[in-house]
Amino acid sequence: MVERSFGKFERAFSLPDYVDIQNIKAKYNDGVLTIELPKKKEEKPALEIKVE
């Protein structure tokens, strides 16, 4: 999403469940706000194969 505005501005939105909220990063540079929303690391269950 790209938005540019002059003056006071506010934006609110919901985050999806797969976002790791503990590691969100934001950077403001030259009037541009960049927000990084990393995905949670999925723990894959161990695959068990039975041999008979």
C-alpha distance matrix in Angstrom:
0.0 3.8 6.6 10.3 13.3 16.9 19.0 18.4 15.1 14.3 11.7 13.0 11.9 14.0 13.9 15.4 18.9 18.4 16.6 19.3 18.9 21.8 19.9 16.5 16.2 14.5 15.2 15.3 16.5 17.3 15.1 11.9 11.0 10.1 10.5 12.2 12.9 16.0 17.6 21.1 23.9 25.7 29.4 31.1 34.5 37.5 38.9 42.5 44.8 48.3 51.0 54.3
3.8 0.0 3.8 6.9 10.4 14.0 16.5 16.5 13.6 13.8 12.1 14.3 14.2 16.8 17.0 18.8 22.3 21.8 19.6 21.9 21.3 23.7 21.7 18.2 17.0 14.7 14.4 13.7 14.3 14.4 12.2 9.3 9.6 9.6 11.3 13.6 15.2 18.4 20.5 24.0 26.7 28.8 32.5 34.3 37.8 40.7 42.1 45.8 48.1 51.7 54.3 57.6
6.6 3.8 0.0 3.8 6.7 10.4 12.9 13.1 10.3 11.2 10.2 13.2 14.0 17.2 18.0 20.4 24.0 23.9 21.6 23.7 22.5 24.9 23.2 19.5 18.2 15.3 15.0 13.4 14.2 13.7 10.8 8.9 9.4 10.9 12.7 15.7 17.3 20.8 23.0 26.3 29.3 31.4 35.1 37.1 40.5 43.5 45.1 48.7 51.1 54.7 57.4 60.7
10.3 6.9 3.8 0.0 3.8 7.1 10.1 11.2 9.4 11.4 11.7 15.2 16.7 20.1 21.1 23.7 27.2 27.1 24.5 26.3 24.8 26.9 25.1 21.4 19.6 16.3 15.2 12.8 13.0 11.7 8.6 7.9 9.6 12.0 14.5 17.8 19.9 23.4 25.9 29.2 32.1 34.5 38.1 40.2 43.7 46.6 48.3 52.0 54.4 58.0 60.7 64.1
13.3 10.4 6.7 3.8 0.0 3.8 6.7 8.2 7.1 10.1 11.4 15.2 17.4 21.1 22.5 25.5 28.9 29.3 26.6 28.2 26.3 28.4 26.9 23.2 21.5 18.0 17.0 14.2 14.6 13.1 9.5 10.1 11.5 14.5 16.7 20.3 22.2 25.9 28.4 31.4 34.6 37.0 40.5 42.8 46.2 49.2 51.0 54.6 57.2 60.7 63.5 66.8
16.9 14.0 10.4 7.1 3.8 0.0 3.8 6.8 7.6 11.3 13.6 17.4 20.1 23.8 25.4 28.5 31.8 32.3 29.4 30.7 28.5 30.3 28.9 25.2 23.3 19.6 18.3 15.0 15.2 13.2 9.8 11.7 13.3 16.8 19.1 22.8 24.9 28.5 31.3 34.2 37.4 39.9 43.3 45.8 49.1 52.1 54.1 57.7 60.4 63.9 66.7 70.1
19.0 16.5 12.9 10.1 6.7 3.8 0.0 3.8 6.4 10.1 13.2 16.8 20.0 23.7 25.5 28.9 32.0 32.7 29.7 30.8 28.2 29.8 28.8 25.2 23.4 19.8 18.7 15.5 16.3 14.7 11.3 13.4 14.3 18.0 19.8 23.6 25.5 29.2 32.0 34.6 37.9 40.5 43.8 46.4 49.7 52.8 54.9 58.4 61.2 64.7 67.6 70.9
18.4 16.5 13.1 11.2 8.2 6.8 3.8 0.0 3.8 7.0 10.5 13.8 17.3 20.9 22.8 26.4 29.4 30.4 27.4 28.4 25.6 27.2 26.6 23.1 21.7 18.3 17.9 15.1 16.7 16.0 12.4 13.8 13.7 17.2 18.4 22.2 23.7 27.4 30.0 32.4 35.8 38.3 41.5 44.3 47.4 50.5 52.8 56.2 59.1 62.5 65.6 68.8
15.1 13.6 10.3 9.4 7.1 7.6 6.4 3.8 0.0 3.8 6.9 10.5 13.7 17.4 19.4 22.9 26.0 27.0 24.1 25.4 22.8 24.8 24.3 20.6 19.5 16.3 16.4 14.1 16.2 15.9 12.1 12.5 11.8 15.0 15.8 19.5 20.7 24.5 26.9 29.3 32.8 35.1 38.4 41.0 44.1 47.4 49.5 53.0 55.8 59.1 62.2 65.4
14.3 13.8 11.2 11.4 10.1 11.3 10.1 7.0 3.8 0.0 3.8 6.9 10.4 13.9 16.2 19.7 22.7 24.0 21.2 22.6 19.9 22.1 21.9 18.3 17.9 15.2 16.1 14.6 17.3 17.8 14.2 13.8 12.0 14.5 14.4 17.9 18.5 22.3 24.4 26.5 30.2 32.3 35.5 38.2 41.2 44.5 46.7 50.0 53.0 56.2 59.4 62.5
11.7 12.1 10.2 11.7 11.4 13.6 13.2 10.5 6.9 3.8 0.0 3.8 6.8 10.5 12.8 16.2 19.3 20.7 18.2 19.9 17.5 20.2 20.0 16.4 16.5 14.3 15.8 15.1 17.9 18.8 15.4 13.9 11.8 13.4 12.6 15.7 15.8 19.6 21.3 23.6 27.2 29.2 32.5 35.0 38.0 41.3 43.4 46.7 49.6 52.8 56.0 59.1
13.0 14.3 13.2 15.2 15.2 17.4 16.8 13.8 10.5 6.9 3.8 0.0 3.8 7.2 9.9 13.3 16.3 18.1 15.8 17.7 15.2 18.2 18.6 15.3 16.2 14.8 17.1 17.1 20.3 21.7 18.5 16.7 13.9 14.8 13.1 15.5 14.7 18.2 19.5 21.4 25.1 26.8 30.0 32.5 35.2 38.7 40.8 44.1 47.0 50.1 53.4 56.4
11.9 14.2 14.0 16.7 17.4 20.1 20.0 17.3 13.7 10.4 6.8 3.8 0.0 3.8 6.6 9.8 12.9 14.8 13.0 15.4 13.5 16.9 17.3 14.3 15.9 15.1 17.8 18.5 21.5 23.2 20.3 17.9 15.0 14.9 12.7 14.3 12.7 16.0 16.7 18.6 22.3 23.7 27.0 29.3 32.0 35.5 37.5 40.7 43.6 46.7 49.9 52.9
14.0 16.8 17.2 20.1 21.1 23.8 23.7 20.9 17.4 13.9 10.5 7.2 3.8 0.0 3.8 6.6 9.4 11.8 10.5 13.1 11.5 15.2 16.1 13.6 16.0 16.2 19.3 20.6 23.8 25.9 23.3 20.6 17.5 16.7 13.8 14.4 12.0 14.6 14.6 16.0 19.7 20.7 23.9 26.2 28.7 32.3 34.2 37.4 40.3 43.3 46.6 49.6
13.9 17.0 18.0 21.1 22.5 25.4 25.5 22.8 19.4 16.2 12.8 9.9 6.6 3.8 0.0 3.8 6.6 8.3 6.8 9.6 8.6 12.5 13.1 11.0 13.8 14.7 18.0 20.0 23.1 25.5 23.4 20.4 17.0 15.5 12.2 11.9 8.9 11.1 10.9 12.3 16.0 17.1 20.4 22.7 25.4 28.9 31.0 34.2 37.1 40.3 43.5 46.6
15.4 18.8 20.4 23.7 25.5 28.5 28.9 26.4 22.9 19.7 16.2 13.3 9.8 6.6 3.8 0.0 3.8 5.6 5.9 9.4 9.9 13.6 14.2 12.8 15.9 17.3 20.6 22.8 25.7 28.2 26.3 23.0 19.9 17.8 14.5 13.4 9.9 11.0 9.5 10.6 14.1 14.5 17.8 19.8 22.4 26.0 27.8 31.0 33.8 36.9 40.2 43.1
18.9 22.3 24.0 27.2 28.9 31.8 32.0 29.4 26.0 22.7 19.3 16.3 12.9 9.4 6.6 3.8 0.0 3.8 5.6 8.2 9.3 12.5 13.7 13.4 16.9 19.0 22.5 25.1 28.0 30.8 29.1 25.9 22.5 20.3 16.7 15.1 11.3 11.3 9.0 8.7 11.9 11.9 14.8 17.0 19.3 23.0 24.9 28.0 31.0 34.0 37.3 40.3
18.4 21.8 23.9 27.1 29.3 32.3 32.7 30.4 27.0 24.0 20.7 18.1 14.8 11.8 8.3 5.6 3.8 0.0 3.8 6.5 9.0 11.8 12.2 12.2 15.6 18.0 21.3 24.2 26.9 29.8 28.5 25.1 21.9 19.1 15.7 13.3 9.5 8.5 5.5 5.6 8.6 9.0 12.4 14.5 17.4 20.8 22.8 26.1 29.0 32.2 35.4 38.5
16.6 19.6 21.6 24.5 26.6 29.4 29.7 27.4 24.1 21.2 18.2 15.8 13.0 10.5 6.8 5.9 5.6 3.8 0.0 3.8 5.8 8.8 8.8 8.4 11.8 14.2 17.7 20.6 23.4 26.5 25.2 21.9 18.5 15.8 12.2 9.9 6.1 5.8 4.6 5.6 9.3 11.1 14.3 17.0 20.0 23.3 25.5 28.9 31.9 35.2 38.3 41.6
19.3 21.9 23.7 26.3 28.2 30.7 30.8 28.4 25.4 22.6 19.9 17.7 15.4 13.1 9.6 9.4 8.2 6.5 3.8 0.0 3.8 5.5 5.8 7.0 10.6 13.7 17.2 20.4 23.3 26.7 25.7 22.6 19.1 16.5 12.8 10.2 7.0 5.7 5.4 4.7 8.2 10.7 13.4 16.6 19.5 22.5 25.2 28.5 31.7 34.9 38.1 41.4
18.9 21.3 22.5 24.8 26.3 28.5 28.2 25.6 22.8 19.9 17.5 15.2 13.5 11.5 8.6 9.9 9.3 9.0 5.8 3.8 0.0 3.8 5.5 5.6 9.3 12.0 15.7 18.7 22.0 25.3 24.0 21.3 17.6 15.5 11.8 10.2 7.5 7.9 8.7 8.5 11.9 14.3 16.8 20.1 22.8 25.9 28.7 31.9 35.2 38.3 41.5 44.8
21.8 23.7 24.9 26.9 28.4 30.3 29.8 27.2 24.8 22.1 20.2 18.2 16.9 15.2 12.5 13.6 12.5 11.8 8.8 5.5 3.8 0.0 3.8 6.0 9.2 12.4 15.8 19.1 22.2 25.8 25.0 22.4 18.8 16.7 13.2 11.5 9.6 9.2 10.5 9.5 12.1 15.0 16.9 20.5 23.0 25.8 28.9 31.9 35.3 38.4 41.6 44.9
19.9 21.7 23.2 25.1 26.9 28.9 28.8 26.6 24.3 21.9 20.0 18.6 17.3 16.1 13.1 14.2 13.7 12.2 8.8 5.8 5.5 3.8 0.0 3.8 6.3 10.0 13.2 16.7 19.6 23.2 22.7 20.0 16.6 14.1 10.8 8.6 7.5 6.7 9.1 9.3 11.5 14.9 17.2 20.6 23.5 26.1 29.0 32.3 35.5 38.8 41.7 45.2
16.5 18.2 19.5 21.4 23.2 25.2 25.2 23.1 20.6 18.3 16.4 15.3 14.3 13.6 11.0 12.8 13.4 12.2 8.4 7.0 5.6 6.0 3.8 0.0 3.8 6.9 10.4 13.7 16.8 20.2 19.4 16.7 13.1 10.8 7.3 5.8 5.2 6.5 9.5 10.9 13.7 16.9 19.7 22.9 26.0 28.7 31.4 34.8 37.9 41.3 44.2 47.7
16.2 17.0 18.2 19.6 21.5 23.3 23.4 21.7 19.5 17.9 16.5 16.2 15.9 16.0 13.8 15.9 16.9 15.6 11.8 10.6 9.3 9.2 6.3 3.8 0.0 3.8 6.9 10.4 13.2 16.9 16.5 13.9 10.5 8.3 5.8 5.1 7.0 8.6 12.2 14.0 16.5 19.9 22.6 25.7 29.0 31.5 34.1 37.6 40.6 44.0 46.9 50.4
14.5 14.7 15.3 16.3 18.0 19.6 19.8 18.3 16.3 15.2 14.3 14.8 15.1 16.2 14.7 17.3 19.0 18.0 14.2 13.7 12.0 12.4 10.0 6.9 3.8 0.0 3.8 6.8 10.0 13.5 12.8 10.4 7.0 5.6 4.3 6.2 8.9 11.5 15.1 17.3 19.9 23.2 26.1 29.1 32.4 35.0 37.5 41.0 44.0 47.5 50.3 53.8
15.2 14.4 15.0 15.2 17.0 18.3 18.7 17.9 16.4 16.1 15.8 17.1 17.8 19.3 18.0 20.6 22.5 21.3 17.7 17.2 15.7 15.8 13.2 10.4 6.9 3.8 0.0 3.8 6.4 10.1 10.1 8.1 5.7 5.1 6.4 8.6 11.9 14.3 18.0 20.4 22.8 26.2 29.1 31.9 35.4 37.8 40.3 43.8 46.7 50.2 52.9 56.5
15.3 13.7 13.4 12.8 14.2 15.0 15.5 15.1 14.1 14.6 15.1 17.1 18.5 20.6 20.0 22.8 25.1 24.2 20.6 20.4 18.7 19.1 16.7 13.7 10.4 6.8 3.8 0.0 3.8 6.9 6.5 5.5 4.4 6.3 8.7 11.7 14.9 17.7 21.3 23.8 26.4 29.6 32.6 35.5 38.9 41.4 43.8 47.4 50.2 53.8 56.5 60.0
16.5 14.3 14.2 13.0 14.6 15.2 16.3 16.7 16.2 17.3 17.9 20.3 21.5 23.8 23.1 25.7 28.0 26.9 23.4 23.3 22.0 22.2 19.6 16.8 13.2 10.0 6.4 3.8 0.0 3.8 5.5 5.3 6.6 8.1 11.3 13.9 17.5 19.9 23.6 26.3 28.6 31.9 34.9 37.6 41.1 43.4 45.7 49.4 52.0 55.7 58.2 61.8
17.3 14.4 13.7 11.7 13.1 13.2 14.7 16.0 15.9 17.8 18.8 21.7 23.2 25.9 25.5 28.2 30.8 29.8 26.5 26.7 25.3 25.8 23.2 20.2 16.9 13.5 10.1 6.9 3.8 0.0 3.8 5.6 8.5 10.7 14.3 17.0 20.5 23.2 26.7 29.6 32.0 35.2 38.3 40.8 44.4 46.8 49.0 52.6 55.2 58.9 61.4 65.0
15.1 12.2 10.8 8.6 9.5 9.8 11.3 12.4 12.1 14.2 15.4 18.5 20.3 23.3 23.4 26.3 29.1 28.5 25.2 25.7 24.0 25.0 22.7 19.4 16.5 12.8 10.1 6.5 5.5 3.8 0.0 3.8 6.7 9.8 13.1 16.4 19.6 22.6 26.0 28.9 31.6 34.6 37.9 40.5 44.0 46.6 48.7 52.4 55.0 58.6 61.3 64.8
11.9 9.3 8.9 7.9 10.1 11.7 13.4 13.8 12.5 13.8 13.9 16.7 17.9 20.6 20.4 23.0 25.9 25.1 21.9 22.6 21.3 22.4 20.0 16.7 13.9 10.4 8.1 5.5 5.3 5.6 3.8 0.0 3.8 6.4 9.9 13.1 16.2 19.2 22.5 25.6 28.2 31.2 34.5 36.9 40.5 43.1 45.2 48.8 51.4 55.0 57.7 61.2
11.0 9.6 9.4 9.6 11.5 13.3 14.3 13.7 11.8 12.0 11.8 13.9 15.0 17.5 17.0 19.9 22.5 21.9 18.5 19.1 17.6 18.8 16.6 13.1 10.5 7.0 5.7 4.4 6.6 8.5 6.7 3.8 0.0 3.8 6.5 10.1 13.0 16.2 19.5 22.4 25.2 28.1 31.4 34.0 37.5 40.2 42.4 46.0 48.7 52.3 55.0 58.5
10.1 9.6 10.9 12.0 14.5 16.8 18.0 17.2 15.0 14.5 13.4 14.8 14.9 16.7 15.5 17.8 20.3 19.1 15.8 16.5 15.5 16.7 14.1 10.8 8.3 5.6 5.1 6.3 8.1 10.7 9.8 6.4 3.8 0.0 3.8 6.7 9.9 12.9 16.2 19.3 21.9 24.8 28.1 30.6 34.2 36.8 38.9 42.6 45.2 48.8 51.5 55.0
10.5 11.3 12.7 14.5 16.7 19.1 19.8 18.4 15.8 14.4 12.6 13.1 12.7 13.8 12.2 14.5 16.7 15.7 12.2 12.8 11.8 13.2 10.8 7.3 5.8 4.3 6.4 8.7 11.3 14.3 13.1 9.9 6.5 3.8 0.0 3.8 6.5 9.7 13.0 15.8 18.7 21.6 24.9 27.5 31.0 33.7 35.9 39.5 42.3 45.8 48.7 52.1
12.2 13.6 15.7 17.8 20.3 22.8 23.6 22.2 19.5 17.9 15.7 15.5 14.3 14.4 11.9 13.4 15.1 13.3 9.9 10.2 10.2 11.5 8.6 5.8 5.1 6.2 8.6 11.7 13.9 17.0 16.4 13.1 10.1 6.7 3.8 0.0 3.8 6.2 9.7 12.7 15.2 18.2 21.4 24.0 27.6 30.2 32.4 36.0 38.8 42.3 45.1 48.6
12.9 15.2 17.3 19.9 22.2 24.9 25.5 23.7 20.7 18.5 15.8 14.7 12.7 12.0 8.9 9.9 11.3 9.5 6.1 7.0 7.5 9.6 7.5 5.2 7.0 8.9 11.9 14.9 17.5 20.5 19.6 16.2 13.0 9.9 6.5 3.8 0.0 3.8 6.6 9.5 12.5 15.2 18.5 21.2 24.6 27.4 29.6 33.2 36.0 39.5 42.4 45.8
16.0 18.4 20.8 23.4 25.9 28.5 29.2 27.4 24.5 22.3 19.6 18.2 16.0 14.6 11.1 11.0 11.3 8.5 5.8 5.7 7.9 9.2 6.7 6.5 8.6 11.5 14.3 17.7 19.9 23.2 22.6 19.2 16.2 12.9 9.7 6.2 3.8 0.0 3.8 6.6 9.0 12.0 15.2 17.9 21.4 24.0 26.3 29.9 32.7 36.2 39.0 42.5
17.6 20.5 23.0 25.9 28.4 31.3 32.0 30.0 26.9 24.4 21.3 19.5 16.7 14.6 10.9 9.5 9.0 5.5 4.6 5.4 8.7 10.5 9.1 9.5 12.2 15.1 18.0 21.3 23.6 26.7 26.0 22.5 19.5 16.2 13.0 9.7 6.6 3.8 0.0 3.8 6.4 8.7 12.2 14.6 18.1 20.9 23.0 26.6 29.4 32.9 35.8 39.2
21.1 24.0 26.3 29.2 31.4 34.2 34.6 32.4 29.3 26.5 23.6 21.4 18.6 16.0 12.3 10.6 8.7 5.6 5.6 4.7 8.5 9.5 9.3 10.9 14.0 17.3 20.4 23.8 26.3 29.6 28.9 25.6 22.4 19.3 15.8 12.7 9.5 6.6 3.8 0.0 3.8 6.1 9.2 12.1 15.3 18.2 20.8 24.1 27.2 30.6 33.6 37.0
23.9 26.7 29.3 32.1 34.6 37.4 37.9 35.8 32.8 30.2 27.2 25.1 22.3 19.7 16.0 14.1 11.9 8.6 9.3 8.2 11.9 12.1 11.5 13.7 16.5 19.9 22.8 26.4 28.6 32.0 31.6 28.2 25.2 21.9 18.7 15.2 12.5 9.0 6.4 3.8 0.0 3.8 6.3 9.2 12.6 15.1 17.7 21.1 24.2 27.6 30.5 34.0
25.7 28.8 31.4 34.5 37.0 39.9 40.5 38.3 35.1 32.3 29.2 26.8 23.7 20.7 17.1 14.5 11.9 9.0 11.1 10.7 14.3 15.0 14.9 16.9 19.9 23.2 26.2 29.6 31.9 35.2 34.6 31.2 28.1 24.8 21.6 18.2 15.2 12.0 8.7 6.1 3.8 0.0 3.7 6.0 9.4 12.3 14.7 18.1 21.1 24.5 27.5 30.9
29.4 32.5 35.1 38.1 40.5 43.3 43.8 41.5 38.4 35.5 32.5 30.0 27.0 23.9 20.4 17.8 14.8 12.4 14.3 13.4 16.8 16.9 17.2 19.7 22.6 26.1 29.1 32.6 34.9 38.3 37.9 34.5 31.4 28.1 24.9 21.4 18.5 15.2 12.2 9.2 6.3 3.7 0.0 3.8 6.4 9.1 12.0 15.2 18.5 21.7 24.8 28.1
31.1 34.3 37.1 40.2 42.8 45.8 46.4 44.3 41.0 38.2 35.0 32.5 29.3 26.2 22.7 19.8 17.0 14.5 17.0 16.6 20.1 20.5 20.6 22.9 25.7 29.1 31.9 35.5 37.6 40.8 40.5 36.9 34.0 30.6 27.5 24.0 21.2 17.9 14.6 12.1 9.2 6.0 3.8 0.0 3.8 6.4 8.6 12.1 15.1 18.4 21.5 24.9
34.5 37.8 40.5 43.7 46.2 49.1 49.7 47.4 44.1 41.2 38.0 35.2 32.0 28.7 25.4 22.4 19.3 17.4 20.0 19.5 22.8 23.0 23.5 26.0 29.0 32.4 35.4 38.9 41.1 44.4 44.0 40.5 37.5 34.2 31.0 27.6 24.6 21.4 18.1 15.3 12.6 9.4 6.4 3.8 0.0 3.8 6.3 9.1 12.5 15.5 18.8 22.0
37.5 40.7 43.5 46.6 49.2 52.1 52.8 50.5 47.4 44.5 41.3 38.7 35.5 32.3 28.9 26.0 23.0 20.8 23.3 22.5 25.9 25.8 26.1 28.7 31.5 35.0 37.8 41.4 43.4 46.8 46.6 43.1 40.2 36.8 33.7 30.2 27.4 24.0 20.9 18.2 15.1 12.3 9.1 6.4 3.8 0.0 3.8 6.3 9.7 12.8 15.8 19.2
38.9 42.1 45.1 48.3 51.0 54.1 54.9 52.8 49.5 46.7 43.4 40.8 37.5 34.2 31.0 27.8 24.9 22.8 25.5 25.2 28.7 28.9 29.0 31.4 34.1 37.5 40.3 43.8 45.7 49.0 48.7 45.2 42.4 38.9 35.9 32.4 29.6 26.3 23.0 20.8 17.7 14.7 12.0 8.6 6.3 3.8 0.0 3.8 6.5 9.9 12.9 16.3
42.5 45.8 48.7 52.0 54.6 57.7 58.4 56.2 53.0 50.0 46.7 44.1 40.7 37.4 34.2 31.0 28.0 26.1 28.9 28.5 31.9 31.9 32.3 34.8 37.6 41.0 43.8 47.4 49.4 52.6 52.4 48.8 46.0 42.6 39.5 36.0 33.2 29.9 26.6 24.1 21.1 18.1 15.2 12.1 9.1 6.3 3.8 0.0 3.8 6.5 9.7 13.0
44.8 48.1 51.1 54.4 57.2 60.4 61.2 59.1 55.8 53.0 49.6 47.0 43.6 40.3 37.1 33.8 31.0 29.0 31.9 31.7 35.2 35.3 35.5 37.9 40.6 44.0 46.7 50.2 52.0 55.2 55.0 51.4 48.7 45.2 42.3 38.8 36.0 32.7 29.4 27.2 24.2 21.1 18.5 15.1 12.5 9.7 6.5 3.8 0.0 3.8 6.4 9.8
48.3 51.7 54.7 58.0 60.7 63.9 64.7 62.5 59.1 56.2 52.8 50.1 46.7 43.3 40.3 36.9 34.0 32.2 35.2 34.9 38.3 38.4 38.8 41.3 44.0 47.5 50.2 53.8 55.7 58.9 58.6 55.0 52.3 48.8 45.8 42.3 39.5 36.2 32.9 30.6 27.6 24.5 21.7 18.4 15.5 12.8 9.9 6.5 3.8 0.0 3.8 6.5
51.0 54.3 57.4 60.7 63.5 66.7 67.6 65.6 62.2 59.4 56.0 53.4 49.9 46.6 43.5 40.2 37.3 35.4 38.3 38.1 41.5 41.6 41.7 44.2 46.9 50.3 52.9 56.5 58.2 61.4 61.3 57.7 55.0 51.5 48.7 45.1 42.4 39.0 35.8 33.6 30.5 27.5 24.8 21.5 18.8 15.8 12.9 9.7 6.4 3.8 0.0 3.8
54.3 57.6 60.7 64.1 66.8 70.1 70.9 68.8 65.4 62.5 59.1 56.4 52.9 49.6 46.6 43.1 40.3 38.5 41.6 41.4 44.8 44.9 45.2 47.7 50.4 53.8 56.5 60.0 61.8 65.0 64.8 61.2 58.5 55.0 52.1 48.6 45.8 42.5 39.2 37.0 34.0 30.9 28.1 24.9 22.0 19.2 16.3 13.0 9.8 6.5 3.8 0.0
